[in-house]
């Protein structure tokens, strides 16, 4: 079992910054990836960024150059630094932990990010 605790969401103005954190705990014992998905009203959930236990990173084109994902392996914590935020970034952001080979997902409870004047 893996438990995920998210923090860092909130309300910011366009151009502002936020940092999301997600700490994983439990019996983590094989290849895995952590990342962030988001879901805006009326839209499908989409991958924002991910990072594997080996350090490989992947970003959605819409956030590349503005968001940075990082991982503290010792703490099993993933961070998402979000800069130059836009109104279209408004969504509920979900932390994801994924075991690979075979795949199995755990999800955080979600944290609201609102970018508005």
Secondary structure, DSSP 4 states (H G I P E B T S, - for coil): -EEEEEE--EEE-TT--EEEEEEEEE---S-EEEEEEEE-TTS--EEEEEEETT--EEE-TTTBTTEEEEEETTTTEEEEEE-S--GGG-EEEEEEEEETTTTEEEE---EEEEE--
